[in-house]
Amino acid sequence: MTMAEGDGLPGLIQKGKPDEVGKLEEAFNTMVIELKDSRKRELDEEQLRKRLIADLSHDLRTPLTVIRSHLYNLRKEKMSDEGAGSLNLMDERISDLSVLMDNLLSYNLLTSGKVTLSLERKDVLRLLRESAAAWYPLWEREGFCTEIELEGEPLYWEVDEIWFRRVLDNLYQNIMRHAHSGLFVGLSTELRNGVQVIIISDHGTGMDSGFSIKGAGLGLSIVDLLLTQMNLRWEVDSTPAGTSIVIYSS
């Protein structure tokens, strides 16, 4: 059992005499064969799932683009306030679906090992400020109050800049979708136990008390995957008065 092969499973053993030990050896070999067959089916099903997700995500983009273009044309027509509200709702749901497809593709790539992060020494406070500036018009349009306290010395971490920005985007999207009622986004940095951390907070109703990464949505699962690959840690501090995401270098 301890002599594992490349797949992590034990190899077959040479059968000896046809006695009780020989029967045990035969049963062991049968078990190993069944385990290897099960592992192969599992890998084949995983590859099929990833191909289906990739194909589905790509195939859905074209009809969604067509629908959005027709929604844009409909906005030019005269309609009641109720009709305009319905158009806005459809546009929001299509945007949510686009985000979901992006997350599906990203999760598919990350879990299949097809993405190699390029870690470089970057000032993450600068990346936070730039990301906040890009999101600010949307926050302002939605009526969010923002508190951004990212002044001070640069904070250098080894990150992949593109994927770190994706982490921030996913966290902001999570606030927009699940903490919109609080109409608040806070970005800050502070020293905790001698470690400089960044904090992204909201004033929503909080996450469920049983929150775990395993049960989180795709957006937060991607956050967890990316931060782990960048050797960063994150913690969630959530109460009915709001949620704070704390990120720090491990």
SVG drawing of the C-alpha trace seen along z (x, -y; Angstrom):
<svg xmlns="http://www.w3.org/2000/svg" viewBox="-46 -59 56 82">
<polyline fill="none" stroke="black" stroke-width="0.4" points="0.0,0.0 2.9,-2.4 4.5,-1.7 2.5,-4.2 3.0,-4.7 2.8,-7.9 -0.9,-8.2 -0.7,-8.0 -2.3,-4.5 -0.5,-1.3 0.8,0.9 -0.1,4.6 1.7,7.2 3.0,10.5 0.7,13.3 2.3,16.1 1.0,19.5 -2.8,20.4 -3.3,20.2 -5.0,17.7 -2.2,15.2 -2.5,15.7 -6.2,15.0 -5.5,11.8 -3.0,10.8 -5.6,11.5 -8.2,9.4 -5.7,6.6 -4.9,6.6 -8.6,6.6 -9.0,3.6 -6.1,1.7 -7.5,2.4 -10.9,1.0 -9.3,-2.0 -7.3,-2.8 -10.4,-2.4 -12.4,-4.7 -9.6,-7.3 -9.5,-7.1 -13.3,-7.6 -13.0,-10.5 -10.3,-12.2 -12.2,-11.6 -15.4,-13.1 -13.4,-16.1 -11.9,-16.8 -15.4,-16.5 -16.8,-18.9 -14.1,-21.5 -14.6,-21.2 -18.4,-21.6 -18.0,-24.7 -15.5,-26.3 -17.7,-25.6 -20.9,-26.7 -19.3,-30.0 -18.0,-30.8 -21.3,-29.8 -23.4,-32.0 -21.4,-35.2 -22.8,-35.7 -26.5,-35.6 -25.9,-37.7 -24.2,-40.3 -27.1,-40.3 -29.6,-40.7 -27.7,-43.6 -27.6,-45.4 -31.3,-45.1 -31.8,-46.4 -29.7,-49.4 -32.0,-50.0 -35.1,-49.6 -33.9,-52.4 -34.2,-54.8 -38.0,-54.0 -40.7,-55.8 -42.0,-53.7 -43.6,-53.9 -41.6,-54.1 -42.6,-50.5 -41.2,-49.5 -37.9,-51.4 -37.6,-49.7 -38.0,-46.3 -35.3,-47.1 -33.0,-48.1 -33.7,-44.9 -33.0,-42.8 -29.7,-44.7 -28.7,-44.1 -29.4,-40.3 -27.5,-40.0 -24.6,-41.8 -24.8,-39.2 -24.8,-36.4 -21.7,-37.8 -19.9,-38.0 -20.9,-34.4 -19.5,-33.2 -16.2,-35.1 -16.0,-33.4 -16.8,-30.0 -14.0,-30.4 -11.5,-31.7 -12.3,-28.9 -12.0,-26.3 -8.6,-27.7 -7.3,-27.9 -8.4,-24.5 -7.1,-22.8 -3.6,-24.2 -3.6,-26.1 -2.8,-29.4 0.7,-30.2 0.8,-33.3 3.7,-35.6 4.6,-37.0 6.4,-40.3 7.1,-42.8 4.3,-45.3 2.9,-48.1 -0.5,-46.7 -1.7,-50.0 -1.2,-51.6 -3.2,-48.7 -5.9,-49.2 -6.1,-53.0 -6.2,-52.4 -8.9,-49.7 -11.0,-51.9 -10.7,-54.8 -12.0,-52.5 -15.0,-51.4 -15.8,-54.8 -18.1,-56.0 -20.3,-52.8 -20.3,-53.2 -21.3,-56.9 -24.1,-56.0 -25.4,-53.4 -25.3,-55.8 -22.5,-54.1 -20.5,-56.0 -16.8,-55.3 -14.1,-55.6 -10.6,-55.1 -7.7,-55.4 -4.7,-54.1 -2.1,-56.7 1.4,-56.1 4.4,-54.1 4.1,-51.7 3.2,-48.1 5.1,-45.6 3.9,-42.1 4.8,-39.4 1.6,-39.3 0.5,-38.8 -0.9,-42.2 -3.6,-41.1 -4.9,-38.4 -4.6,-40.6 -6.9,-43.1 -9.3,-40.2 -9.3,-39.5 -10.3,-43.1 -12.9,-43.1 -14.5,-39.9 -14.6,-41.4 -16.2,-44.6 -18.7,-42.6 -19.6,-40.6 -20.3,-43.9 -22.5,-45.2 -24.5,-41.9 -24.8,-40.9 -24.2,-44.1 -25.9,-46.7 -28.3,-47.5 -25.5,-49.0 -24.4,-51.4 -20.9,-51.5 -17.4,-50.5 -14.3,-50.9 -10.7,-50.4 -8.0,-50.8 -4.7,-49.4 -3.5,-48.9 -1.0,-47.1 -2.2,-44.0 0.1,-42.0 3.1,-43.5 1.7,-42.6 0.5,-45.2 -3.0,-44.2 -5.4,-45.6 -9.1,-45.7 -12.1,-45.8 -15.3,-46.4 -19.1,-46.9 -22.1,-47.7 -24.3,-44.9 -26.2,-42.4 -23.2,-40.1 -22.5,-36.6 -24.1,-33.5 -22.6,-32.3 -21.7,-29.1 -19.7,-30.8 -16.8,-28.8 -14.7,-29.0 -15.8,-25.6 -19.4,-26.7 -18.8,-30.2 -19.9,-31.3 -17.6,-31.1 -16.4,-34.7 -15.0,-34.1 -13.7,-30.6 -11.6,-32.3 -10.4,-34.9 -9.3,-32.0 -7.5,-30.1 -5.7,-33.2 -4.6,-34.5 -3.3,-31.0 -1.3,-30.9 0.2,-34.3 1.1,-33.1 -1.4,-35.6 -3.9,-34.9 -7.4,-36.3 -9.9,-36.3 -13.6,-37.2 -14.9,-39.1 -18.7,-39.3 -21.5,-40.5 -25.1,-41.6 -23.7,-45.2 -21.3,-44.4 -18.3,-42.4 -14.6,-43.0 -12.2,-41.1 -8.7,-41.2 -5.8,-40.3 -2.2,-40.0 1.1,-38.4 1.9,-35.0"/>
</svg>
